[in-house]
Amino acid sequence: VLPKDFPCWLTRTNPETHKIIMSYIDFSPLYGSVKLIEGIGPRYCPSIEDKVMKFKDKDSHQVFVEPEGKDTQEYYLNGLSTSLPFAAQIKMIRSVKGLENAVITRPAYAIEYDHVDPTQLYPTLESKIVENLYFAGQVNGTSGYEEAAAQGIVAGINAALKLRGEEPFILKRSEAYTGVLIDDLVTKGVDEPYRLLTSRAEYRLLLRFDNAHLRLTKYGYRVGLIPKWFYEKVLRLEKRIEEEIQRLKKVIIKPSSALNDLLVSLGTTPLREATSFYQLLKRPQVPYKRLKDFDPRPIDDPEAAEQVEINAKYEGYIAKMLEDIKMFEAYENMRIPSDIDYEKVPNVSTEAREKLKKVRPSSIGQAMRIPGVSPADIANLANYLEDIKKIRL
């Protein structure tokens, strides 16, 4: 991270920049008369010609001028990526305010994304076709460093676990964004470079940065990546959080001038009758640190206090989400035999049969998330599995 002595700068393209771009647009491998690129680029990293072509009502776009490092005079122009010829790049860049005398040290260029079909992978990221071959990163159809790193650690862990003969490591959608990412890839596939957005996670209220260690340390310890002392520390923290929640539910606070003056100053209504400390902490305007003086046994661990407060303020939403997860896990626990013959499943649509044969989901839950598989198809598949179970018994 560079210090403040190396600031980023903000400038913008202008109508002259856009005029230059349009005069060279026929040389674009994406928009030119000879199309050299057929694939779809990353939606959230469009080239400048992409922005000019798609947003013709805009007469300027932001350009972030970012220093490449302490020991260089090079700057990266974030927002001005392009596939236009070098001559066009020089004119285009020098038309931008502040860049009139810029020198291009390395011209921009275009690449075309290619990838394996991620539906041919197990949730461990092992190939269904070639045993012991694991795929991770952009080759699976993703875009972004974090997405690649998340797949890399999961693929690496699972490769090691398979060598050891141990159970695979698969994160659920309800446990981690990485679980959402991999489940989306292996279940739905991709038709454009995939970015992991918070909106893709239906249980995102539980997938917060402040509780990542509470959610995932047990897995890290199981596979040998987390030391015992840290694992035990997290267990103690979990126990402390639960104990403090139960204690504060029993602590009764009565109205007083000191308490009510504080509540009014925080922008909330004064207390009219006795209530539990935990109930008072539910108020969005009231942080624990301001109520601490009214706690007979103040929580001395800031991390425990933070988790207690989050649980209090979002308890209703969290409870609802946990109920949803119970239902989700019930479907996830309805396993589909790996050798199932989908041709024998009655009353399933042709589209659903094709999708099920291609993805080969491991559970009813995963089958439900396959595009093109309807609730009626799922019901018929579940009935068929139940019939098979009875026959085998």
FIKOL-825056 format. One record per residue (C-alpha): residue in one letter; z, y, x. Coordinates in Angstrom, 1 decimal, always signed. Each point is the difference from the previous one (the first is absolute). Layout:
N
<type->A&zz->Z&yy->Y&xx->X>
...
This chain:
393
<type->V&zz->+0.0&yy->+0.0&xx->+0.0>
<type->L&zz->-1.0&yy->+3.3&xx->+1.5>
<type->P&zz->+2.5&yy->+2.9&xx->+0.1>
<type->K&zz->-0.5&yy->+3.3&xx->-1.9>
<type->D&zz->-1.8&yy->+1.4&xx->+3.1>
<type->F&zz->-3.0&yy->-2.1&xx->-1.1>
<type->P&zz->-0.5&yy->+1.0&xx->-3.6>
<type->C&zz->-2.7&yy->-1.2&xx->-2.4>
<type->W&zz->-2.3&yy->+2.6&xx->-1.5>
<type->L&zz->-1.6&yy->+0.3&xx->-3.4>
<type->T&zz->-3.5&yy->+1.4&xx->-0.7>
<type->R&zz->-2.7&yy->-0.6&xx->-2.6>
<type->T&zz->-3.7&yy->-0.7&xx->-0.3>
<type->N&zz->-2.0&yy->+2.7&xx->-1.8>
<type->P&zz->-3.3&yy->+0.3&xx->-1.9>
<type->E&zz->-1.9&yy->+0.4&xx->+3.3>
<type->T&zz->+1.5&yy->-3.4&xx->+1.3>
<type->H&zz->-1.1&yy->-1.6&xx->-3.3>
<type->K&zz->-3.5&yy->+1.4&xx->+0.3>
<type->I&zz->-0.3&yy->-1.5&xx->+3.5>
<type->I&zz->+1.2&yy->-3.4&xx->-1.2>
<type->M&zz->-2.5&yy->+0.0&xx->-2.9>
<type->S&zz->-2.8&yy->+1.0&xx->+2.3>
<type->Y&zz->+0.6&yy->-3.2&xx->+2.1>
<type->I&zz->+1.1&yy->-2.3&xx->-2.9>
<type->D&zz->-3.3&yy->-2.0&xx->+0.2>
<type->F&zz->+1.2&yy->-1.2&xx->+3.4>
<type->S&zz->+3.3&yy->-1.4&xx->-1.5>
<type->P&zz->+0.1&yy->-3.8&xx->+0.1>
<type->L&zz->+1.7&yy->+0.1&xx->-3.4>
<type->Y&zz->-1.9&yy->+2.7&xx->-1.8>
<type->G&zz->-3.3&yy->+0.1&xx->+1.9>
<type->S&zz->-3.3&yy->-1.3&xx->-1.3>
<type->V&zz->+0.5&yy->-3.0&xx->+2.4>
<type->K&zz->+3.4&yy->-1.5&xx->-0.9>
<type->L&zz->+1.5&yy->-1.6&xx->+3.1>
<type->I&zz->+3.4&yy->-0.5&xx->-1.7>
<type->E&zz->+0.4&yy->-2.0&xx->-3.2>
<type->G&zz->+3.7&yy->-0.6&xx->+0.1>
<type->I&zz->+2.7&yy->+2.2&xx->-1.7>
<type->G&zz->+2.1&yy->+2.0&xx->+2.5>
<type->P&zz->+3.7&yy->+0.7&xx->-0.3>
<type->R&zz->+0.6&yy->+2.0&xx->-3.2>
<type->Y&zz->+2.8&yy->+2.1&xx->+1.5>
<type->C&zz->-1.8&yy->+0.9&xx->+3.3>
<type->P&zz->-3.4&yy->+1.4&xx->-1.2>
<type->S&zz->-2.4&yy->+1.6&xx->+2.5>
<type->I&zz->-0.8&yy->+3.7&xx->-0.3>
<type->E&zz->-3.4&yy->-0.8&xx->-1.4>
<type->D&zz->+1.6&yy->-2.3&xx->-2.5>
<type->K&zz->+2.2&yy->+2.9&xx->-1.2>
<type->V&zz->-2.8&yy->+2.5&xx->-0.1>
<type->M&zz->-2.2&yy->-2.4&xx->-2.0>
<type->K&zz->+2.7&yy->-1.2&xx->-2.5>
<type->F&zz->+1.8&yy->+3.3&xx->-0.5>
<type->K&zz->-2.9&yy->+2.5&xx->-0.3>
<type->D&zz->+2.2&yy->+2.5&xx->-1.9>
<type->K&zz->+2.2&yy->+0.5&xx->+3.1>
<type->D&zz->-1.2&yy->+2.6&xx->+2.5>
<type->S&zz->+2.5&yy->-1.1&xx->+2.7>
<type->H&zz->+2.1&yy->-2.9&xx->+1.2>
<type->Q&zz->+3.1&yy->-0.1&xx->+2.3>
<type->V&zz->-0.3&yy->-0.9&xx->+3.6>
<type->F&zz->+3.2&yy->-0.8&xx->+2.0>
<type->V&zz->-0.4&yy->+0.9&xx->+3.7>
<type->E&zz->+2.3&yy->-2.5&xx->+1.8>
<type->P&zz->+0.8&yy->-0.1&xx->+3.7>
<type->E&zz->-0.9&yy->-3.3&xx->+1.7>
<type->G&zz->+2.9&yy->+0.2&xx->+2.4>
<type->K&zz->+2.0&yy->+2.1&xx->+2.5>
<type->D&zz->-2.3&yy->-0.5&xx->+3.0>
<type->T&zz->-3.4&yy->+0.8&xx->-1.7>
<type->Q&zz->-1.7&yy->+2.9&xx->-1.7>
<type->E&zz->-1.7&yy->-2.3&xx->-2.5>
<type->Y&zz->+0.7&yy->+0.3&xx->-3.7>
<type->Y&zz->-0.8&yy->-2.4&xx->-2.8>
<type->L&zz->-1.6&yy->+1.5&xx->-3.1>
<type->N&zz->+1.7&yy->-1.8&xx->-2.8>
<type->G&zz->-2.1&yy->+0.4&xx->-3.1>
<type->L&zz->-3.3&yy->+0.5&xx->+1.8>
<type->S&zz->-1.0&yy->-3.6&xx->+0.7>
<type->T&zz->-3.8&yy->-0.4&xx->-0.3>
<type->S&zz->-3.0&yy->-2.3&xx->+0.7>
<type->L&zz->-2.5&yy->+2.9&xx->+0.4>
<type->P&zz->-2.1&yy->+0.4&xx->+3.2>
<type->F&zz->+1.6&yy->+1.7&xx->+3.0>
<type->A&zz->-2.1&yy->+3.2&xx->-0.4>
<type->A&zz->+1.4&yy->+0.3&xx->-3.6>
<type->Q&zz->+3.5&yy->-0.6&xx->+1.2>
<type->I&zz->-0.2&yy->+2.9&xx->+2.4>
<type->K&zz->-1.3&yy->+2.5&xx->-2.6>
<type->M&zz->+2.4&yy->-1.3&xx->-2.6>
<type->I&zz->+3.2&yy->+0.3&xx->+2.1>
<type->R&zz->-0.9&yy->+3.4&xx->+1.5>
<type->S&zz->-0.5&yy->+1.3&xx->-3.6>
<type->V&zz->+3.7&yy->-0.5&xx->-0.7>
<type->K&zz->+2.4&yy->+2.8&xx->+0.6>
<type->G&zz->+1.9&yy->-0.4&xx->+3.3>
<type->L&zz->-2.4&yy->-2.5&xx->+1.3>
<type->E&zz->-2.9&yy->+2.3&xx->+0.8>
<type->N&zz->+0.1&yy->-0.9&xx->+3.7>
<type->A&zz->+1.0&yy->-3.6&xx->-0.3>
<type->V&zz->-1.4&yy->-2.6&xx->+2.4>
<type->I&zz->-0.4&yy->-3.6&xx->-1.3>
<type->T&zz->+1.2&yy->-2.4&xx->+2.6>
<type->R&zz->-0.7&yy->-3.1&xx->-2.1>
<type->P&zz->-2.3&yy->+0.1&xx->-3.0>
<type->A&zz->+1.0&yy->-1.4&xx->-3.3>
<type->Y&zz->-1.7&yy->-3.2&xx->-1.2>
<type->A&zz->+0.0&yy->-2.3&xx->-3.0>
<type->I&zz->+1.1&yy->-3.7&xx->-0.2>
<type->E&zz->-0.6&yy->-2.4&xx->-2.9>
<type->Y&zz->+3.0&yy->-2.0&xx->-1.2>
<type->D&zz->-0.4&yy->-3.8&xx->-0.2>
<type->H&zz->+2.7&yy->-2.5&xx->-0.8>
<type->V&zz->+0.8&yy->-3.6&xx->-0.9>
<type->D&zz->+0.6&yy->-0.8&xx->-3.6>
<type->P&zz->+3.9&yy->+0.2&xx->-0.3>
<type->T&zz->+0.0&yy->-2.3&xx->-3.0>
<type->Q&zz->-0.8&yy->-2.7&xx->+2.4>
<type->L&zz->+3.5&yy->+0.4&xx->+1.6>
<type->Y&zz->+3.3&yy->-1.4&xx->-1.0>
<type->P&zz->+2.9&yy->+2.5&xx->-0.4>
<type->T&zz->+1.0&yy->-0.9&xx->+3.5>
<type->L&zz->-3.4&yy->+1.4&xx->+1.1>
<type->E&zz->-1.1&yy->-3.4&xx->+1.2>
<type->S&zz->-3.6&yy->-0.9&xx->-0.9>
<type->K&zz->-0.5&yy->-2.4&xx->-2.8>
<type->I&zz->-3.2&yy->-1.2&xx->+1.7>
<type->V&zz->+1.1&yy->-0.3&xx->+3.6>
<type->E&zz->+3.5&yy->-1.3&xx->+0.5>
<type->N&zz->+2.2&yy->+1.8&xx->+2.5>
<type->L&zz->-2.3&yy->+3.0&xx->+0.1>
<type->Y&zz->+1.8&yy->+3.3&xx->-1.1>
<type->F&zz->-1.6&yy->+3.3&xx->-0.8>
<type->A&zz->+1.7&yy->+3.4&xx->+0.1>
<type->G&zz->-1.0&yy->+3.7&xx->-0.1>
<type->Q&zz->-3.2&yy->+1.7&xx->-1.0>
<type->V&zz->-1.9&yy->-3.3&xx->+0.2>
<type->N&zz->+1.7&yy->-0.8&xx->-3.3>
<type->G&zz->-1.5&yy->+3.1&xx->-1.7>
<type->T&zz->+2.8&yy->+2.5&xx->+0.6>
<type->S&zz->+0.0&yy->+3.5&xx->+1.4>
<type->G&zz->+3.0&yy->+1.6&xx->+1.8>
<type->Y&zz->+2.3&yy->-0.7&xx->+3.0>
<type->E&zz->+3.0&yy->-1.0&xx->-2.1>
<type->E&zz->-2.0&yy->-2.4&xx->-2.2>
<type->A&zz->-1.3&yy->-1.7&xx->+3.2>
<type->A&zz->+3.5&yy->-0.2&xx->+1.6>
<type->A&zz->+1.6&yy->-1.4&xx->-3.1>
<type->Q&zz->-2.6&yy->-2.8&xx->-0.1>
<type->G&zz->+0.3&yy->-0.6&xx->+3.7>
<type->I&zz->+3.7&yy->-0.7&xx->-0.1>
<type->V&zz->-0.3&yy->-2.3&xx->-3.0>
<type->A&zz->-2.9&yy->-2.0&xx->+1.5>
<type->G&zz->+1.8&yy->-0.2&xx->+3.3>
<type->I&zz->+3.3&yy->-1.2&xx->-1.6>
<type->N&zz->-1.8&yy->-2.6&xx->-2.1>
<type->A&zz->-2.0&yy->-1.3&xx->+2.9>
<type->A&zz->+3.3&yy->-0.5&xx->+2.0>
<type->L&zz->+1.7&yy->-1.6&xx->-3.0>
<type->K&zz->-2.8&yy->-2.4&xx->-0.5>
<type->L&zz->+0.2&yy->-1.1&xx->+3.7>
<type->R&zz->+3.7&yy->-0.6&xx->-0.5>
<type->G&zz->-0.6&yy->-1.9&xx->-3.2>
<type->E&zz->+2.1&yy->+2.4&xx->-2.1>
<type->E&zz->-0.4&yy->+1.5&xx->-3.4>
<type->P&zz->-2.6&yy->+2.9&xx->-0.2>
<type->F&zz->+1.0&yy->+3.7&xx->-0.3>
<type->I&zz->-1.3&yy->+1.5&xx->-3.2>
<type->L&zz->+1.3&yy->+3.3&xx->-1.3>
<type->K&zz->+0.0&yy->+0.6&xx->-3.8>
<type->R&zz->-1.4&yy->+3.0&xx->-1.7>
<type->S&zz->+3.5&yy->+0.9&xx->-1.0>
<type->E&zz->+1.3&yy->-0.2&xx->+3.5>
<type->A&zz->-2.3&yy->+2.1&xx->+2.2>
<type->Y&zz->-3.1&yy->+2.1&xx->+0.1>
<type->T&zz->-1.4&yy->-2.5&xx->+2.4>
<type->G&zz->+0.4&yy->-2.6&xx->-2.8>
<type->V&zz->-2.0&yy->+2.2&xx->-2.3>
<type->L&zz->-2.7&yy->+0.6&xx->+2.6>
<type->I&zz->-0.5&yy->-3.7&xx->+0.9>
<type->D&zz->+0.2&yy->-1.2&xx->-3.7>
<type->D&zz->-2.7&yy->+2.6&xx->-1.0>
<type->L&zz->-2.3&yy->-1.1&xx->+2.9>
<type->V&zz->+0.2&yy->-3.8&xx->-0.6>
<type->T&zz->+0.1&yy->+0.2&xx->-3.8>
<type->K&zz->-2.4&yy->+2.9&xx->-0.9>
<type->G&zz->-2.2&yy->+0.3&xx->+3.2>
<type->V&zz->-1.5&yy->+3.4&xx->+0.9>
<type->D&zz->-3.2&yy->+1.9&xx->-0.8>
<type->E&zz->+0.9&yy->+3.0&xx->+2.2>
<type->P&zz->+2.4&yy->+0.5&xx->+2.9>
<type->Y&zz->+3.5&yy->-0.6&xx->-1.4>
<type->R&zz->+2.8&yy->+2.5&xx->+0.5>
<type->L&zz->+3.6&yy->-0.8&xx->-1.1>
<type->L&zz->+1.1&yy->+2.7&xx->-2.4>
<type->T&zz->+3.5&yy->+0.2&xx->-1.6>
<type->S&zz->-1.7&yy->-0.1&xx->-3.4>
<type->R&zz->-1.2&yy->-3.6&xx->+0.8>
<type->A&zz->+3.6&yy->-1.2&xx->+0.0>
<type->E&zz->+1.4&yy->-0.6&xx->-3.5>
<type->Y&zz->+3.5&yy->-0.4&xx->+1.3>
<type->R&zz->-0.1&yy->+3.1&xx->+2.3>
<type->L&zz->+3.4&yy->+1.4&xx->-1.1>
<type->L&zz->+1.5&yy->-3.0&xx->+1.9>
<type->L&zz->-2.3&yy->+0.3&xx->+3.0>
<type->R&zz->+1.6&yy->+3.1&xx->+1.7>
<type->F&zz->+0.2&yy->+0.8&xx->+3.7>
<type->D&zz->+3.8&yy->+0.5&xx->-0.4>
<type->N&zz->+0.5&yy->-3.7&xx->-1.0>
<type->A&zz->-2.6&yy->-1.7&xx->+2.2>
<type->H&zz->+2.7&yy->-1.6&xx->+2.2>
<type->L&zz->+1.9&yy->-1.2&xx->-3.1>
<type->R&zz->-3.2&yy->-1.6&xx->-1.4>
<type->L&zz->-1.5&yy->-1.5&xx->+3.1>
<type->T&zz->+2.6&yy->-0.6&xx->+2.8>
<type->K&zz->+0.7&yy->-3.6&xx->-1.3>
<type->Y&zz->-3.6&yy->-0.9&xx->+0.6>
<type->G&zz->-0.2&yy->+1.5&xx->+3.4>
<type->Y&zz->+3.2&yy->-1.9&xx->+1.0>
<type->R&zz->-1.4&yy->-3.3&xx->-1.4>
<type->V&zz->-3.2&yy->+0.2&xx->+2.1>
<type->G&zz->+1.9&yy->+1.1&xx->+3.1>
<type->L&zz->-1.1&yy->+3.7&xx->+0.2>
<type->I&zz->+3.4&yy->+1.5&xx->-1.0>
<type->P&zz->+3.1&yy->-0.5&xx->+2.2>
<type->K&zz->+3.1&yy->-1.6&xx->-1.6>
<type->W&zz->+2.2&yy->+3.1&xx->+0.5>
<type->F&zz->-2.4&yy->+2.2&xx->-2.1>
<type->Y&zz->-0.4&yy->-2.6&xx->-2.7>
<type->E&zz->+3.8&yy->-0.2&xx->-0.3>
<type->K&zz->+0.2&yy->+3.8&xx->-0.1>
<type->V&zz->-2.4&yy->+0.1&xx->-2.9>
<type->L&zz->+2.0&yy->-2.8&xx->-1.9>
<type->R&zz->+3.2&yy->+2.1&xx->+0.5>
<type->L&zz->-1.9&yy->+3.1&xx->-1.3>
<type->E&zz->-1.2&yy->-1.9&xx->-3.1>
<type->K&zz->+3.5&yy->-1.2&xx->-0.7>
<type->R&zz->+1.5&yy->+3.5&xx->+0.4>
<type->I&zz->-2.6&yy->+1.5&xx->-2.3>
<type->E&zz->+0.8&yy->-2.5&xx->-2.8>
<type->E&zz->+3.7&yy->+0.5&xx->+0.5>
<type->E&zz->-0.2&yy->+3.8&xx->-0.2>
<type->I&zz->-2.2&yy->-0.2&xx->-3.1>
<type->Q&zz->+2.6&yy->-2.2&xx->-1.8>
<type->R&zz->+2.9&yy->+2.2&xx->+1.2>
<type->L&zz->-1.6&yy->+3.3&xx->-1.1>
<type->K&zz->-0.6&yy->-1.5&xx->-3.5>
<type->K&zz->+3.7&yy->-0.4&xx->-0.3>
<type->V&zz->+1.0&yy->+3.4&xx->+1.4>
<type->I&zz->+0.8&yy->+2.3&xx->-2.9>
<type->I&zz->-0.5&yy->+3.7&xx->+0.4>
<type->K&zz->+1.6&yy->+2.4&xx->-2.5>
<type->P&zz->-1.2&yy->+3.6&xx->-0.7>
<type->S&zz->+1.5&yy->+2.6&xx->+2.2>
<type->S&zz->-0.8&yy->+3.7&xx->+0.8>
<type->A&zz->-0.9&yy->-0.9&xx->+3.6>
<type->L&zz->-2.4&yy->-2.8&xx->-1.1>
<type->N&zz->-1.6&yy->+2.0&xx->-2.8>
<type->D&zz->-0.5&yy->+3.1&xx->+2.3>
<type->L&zz->-1.8&yy->-2.3&xx->+2.4>
<type->L&zz->-2.1&yy->-1.6&xx->-2.8>
<type->V&zz->-1.0&yy->+3.4&xx->-1.4>
<type->S&zz->-0.9&yy->+1.3&xx->+3.5>
<type->L&zz->-2.3&yy->-3.1&xx->+0.4>
<type->G&zz->-1.8&yy->+0.9&xx->-3.2>
<type->T&zz->+1.4&yy->-2.7&xx->-2.2>
<type->T&zz->+2.4&yy->+0.1&xx->-3.0>
<type->P&zz->+3.8&yy->-0.2&xx->+0.4>
<type->L&zz->+1.9&yy->-3.2&xx->-0.7>
<type->R&zz->+1.5&yy->-0.1&xx->-3.5>
<type->E&zz->+1.8&yy->-3.3&xx->+0.2>
<type->A&zz->+1.0&yy->-2.6&xx->+2.6>
<type->T&zz->-2.8&yy->-2.2&xx->+1.4>
<type->S&zz->-0.6&yy->-2.3&xx->+3.0>
<type->F&zz->-1.0&yy->+1.4&xx->+3.3>
<type->Y&zz->-3.1&yy->-2.1&xx->+0.0>
<type->Q&zz->-1.0&yy->+1.4&xx->-3.4>
<type->L&zz->+0.4&yy->+3.5&xx->+1.3>
<type->L&zz->-2.1&yy->-0.8&xx->+3.1>
<type->K&zz->-2.9&yy->-0.9&xx->-2.3>
<type->R&zz->-0.6&yy->+3.6&xx->-0.6>
<type->P&zz->-3.1&yy->+1.1&xx->+2.0>
<type->Q&zz->+1.5&yy->+3.3&xx->+1.0>
<type->V&zz->+3.2&yy->-1.6&xx->+1.5>
<type->P&zz->-0.2&yy->-1.4&xx->+3.5>
<type->Y&zz->+2.8&yy->-2.3&xx->+1.3>
<type->K&zz->+0.8&yy->+2.3&xx->+2.9>
<type->R&zz->+1.0&yy->+2.8&xx->-2.4>
<type->L&zz->+2.1&yy->-2.4&xx->-2.1>
<type->K&zz->+1.6&yy->-1.6&xx->+3.0>
<type->D&zz->+3.3&yy->+2.0&xx->-0.3>
<type->F&zz->+0.5&yy->-1.6&xx->-3.5>
<type->D&zz->-0.3&yy->-3.5&xx->+1.3>
<type->P&zz->+3.5&yy->-1.5&xx->+0.8>
<type->R&zz->-1.6&yy->-2.2&xx->+2.7>
<type->P&zz->-3.0&yy->+2.0&xx->+1.3>
<type->I&zz->-2.9&yy->-2.1&xx->+1.4>
<type->D&zz->+0.0&yy->+0.6&xx->+3.8>
<type->D&zz->-3.4&yy->-1.7&xx->+0.6>
<type->P&zz->-2.8&yy->+2.4&xx->-0.7>
<type->E&zz->-2.5&yy->-2.8&xx->-0.4>
<type->A&zz->+2.2&yy->-1.9&xx->-2.6>
<type->A&zz->+0.6&yy->+3.3&xx->-1.8>
<type->E&zz->-3.8&yy->+0.7&xx->-0.2>
<type->Q&zz->-0.7&yy->-3.5&xx->-1.5>
<type->V&zz->+2.9&yy->+0.3&xx->-2.5>
<type->E&zz->-1.3&yy->+3.4&xx->-1.1>
<type->I&zz->-3.6&yy->-1.3&xx->-0.4>
<type->N&zz->+1.2&yy->-3.0&xx->-2.0>
<type->A&zz->+2.0&yy->+2.3&xx->-2.3>
<type->K&zz->-2.7&yy->+2.5&xx->-0.6>
<type->Y&zz->-2.8&yy->-2.6&xx->-0.6>
<type->E&zz->+2.1&yy->-2.8&xx->-1.4>
<type->G&zz->-1.9&yy->-0.1&xx->-3.4>
<type->Y&zz->-3.4&yy->+0.0&xx->+1.7>
<type->I&zz->+1.0&yy->-2.6&xx->+2.6>
<type->A&zz->+1.5&yy->-2.3&xx->-2.7>
<type->K&zz->-3.3&yy->+0.2&xx->-2.0>
<type->M&zz->-2.0&yy->-0.8&xx->+3.1>
<type->L&zz->+2.2&yy->-2.9&xx->+1.0>
<type->E&zz->-0.6&yy->-1.5&xx->-3.5>
<type->D&zz->-3.8&yy->+0.4&xx->+0.5>
<type->I&zz->+0.4&yy->-1.7&xx->+3.4>
<type->K&zz->+1.8&yy->-3.0&xx->-1.7>
<type->M&zz->-3.0&yy->-0.4&xx->-2.3>
<type->F&zz->-2.4&yy->+0.4&xx->+2.9>
<type->E&zz->+1.8&yy->-2.6&xx->+2.1>
<type->A&zz->+0.0&yy->-2.4&xx->-2.9>
<type->Y&zz->-3.8&yy->+0.0&xx->+0.0>
<type->E&zz->+0.0&yy->-0.1&xx->+3.8>
<type->N&zz->+2.1&yy->-3.1&xx->-0.1>
<type->M&zz->-2.5&yy->-1.8&xx->-2.2>
<type->R&zz->-1.9&yy->-1.6&xx->+2.8>
<type->I&zz->-3.6&yy->-1.2&xx->-0.2>
<type->P&zz->-0.8&yy->-3.2&xx->+1.9>
<type->S&zz->-2.3&yy->+0.8&xx->+3.0>
<type->D&zz->-2.3&yy->-2.9&xx->-1.0>
<type->I&zz->-0.4&yy->+1.1&xx->-3.6>
<type->D&zz->-3.5&yy->-0.6&xx->-1.4>
<type->Y&zz->-0.8&yy->+3.1&xx->-2.1>
<type->E&zz->-3.0&yy->-1.7&xx->-1.6>
<type->K&zz->+2.5&yy->-2.2&xx->-1.9>
<type->V&zz->+2.0&yy->+3.0&xx->-1.4>
<type->P&zz->-1.1&yy->+0.3&xx->-3.7>
<type->N&zz->-0.9&yy->+3.2&xx->-1.9>
<type->V&zz->-0.2&yy->+2.2&xx->+3.1>
<type->S&zz->-2.8&yy->+2.6&xx->+0.2>
<type->T&zz->-2.8&yy->-0.5&xx->+2.5>
<type->E&zz->+0.9&yy->+3.2&xx->+1.8>
<type->A&zz->+3.6&yy->-1.0&xx->+0.3>
<type->R&zz->-0.9&yy->-3.5&xx->+1.2>
<type->E&zz->-2.2&yy->+1.5&xx->+2.7>
<type->K&zz->+2.7&yy->+2.4&xx->+1.1>
<type->L&zz->+2.8&yy->-2.6&xx->+0.0>
<type->K&zz->-2.2&yy->-2.4&xx->+2.1>
<type->K&zz->-0.7&yy->+2.8&xx->+2.5>
<type->V&zz->+3.5&yy->+1.4&xx->+0.4>
<type->R&zz->+1.9&yy->-3.3&xx->-0.7>
<type->P&zz->+3.3&yy->+1.8&xx->-0.9>
<type->S&zz->+3.3&yy->-1.7&xx->+1.0>
<type->S&zz->+1.8&yy->+1.0&xx->-3.2>
<type->I&zz->-0.5&yy->+1.1&xx->-3.6>
<type->G&zz->+1.2&yy->+3.4&xx->+1.1>
<type->Q&zz->-2.7&yy->+0.4&xx->+2.5>
<type->A&zz->-2.6&yy->-1.4&xx->-2.4>
<type->M&zz->+1.0&yy->+2.8&xx->-2.5>
<type->R&zz->-0.9&yy->+2.6&xx->+2.6>
<type->I&zz->-3.6&yy->-1.2&xx->+0.6>
<type->P&zz->-2.5&yy->+2.4&xx->-1.6>
<type->G&zz->-2.0&yy->-1.8&xx->-2.7>
<type->V&zz->+2.7&yy->-2.5&xx->-0.9>
<type->S&zz->+1.2&yy->+0.8&xx->-3.5>
<type->P&zz->+3.4&yy->-0.7&xx->-1.7>
<type->A&zz->-1.7&yy->-2.7&xx->-2.0>
<type->D&zz->-1.3&yy->-1.6&xx->+3.2>
<type->I&zz->+3.6&yy->+0.1&xx->+1.4>
<type->A&zz->+1.4&yy->-1.6&xx->-3.1>
<type->N&zz->-2.5&yy->-2.8&xx->+0.1>
<type->L&zz->+0.6&yy->-0.6&xx->+3.8>
<type->A&zz->+3.8&yy->+0.0&xx->-0.6>
<type->N&zz->-0.4&yy->-2.5&xx->-2.8>
<type->Y&zz->-2.2&yy->-2.2&xx->+2.2>
<type->L&zz->+2.6&yy->+0.0&xx->+2.8>
<type->E&zz->+2.8&yy->-0.9&xx->-2.5>
<type->D&zz->-2.1&yy->-2.9&xx->-1.2>
<type->I&zz->-0.6&yy->-1.2&xx->+3.6>
<type->K&zz->+3.8&yy->+0.2&xx->+0.6>
<type->K&zz->+0.7&yy->-2.2&xx->-3.0>
<type->I&zz->-2.5&yy->-2.6&xx->+1.1>
<type->R&zz->+1.4&yy->-0.1&xx->+3.5>
<type->L&zz->+3.5&yy->-0.4&xx->-1.4>
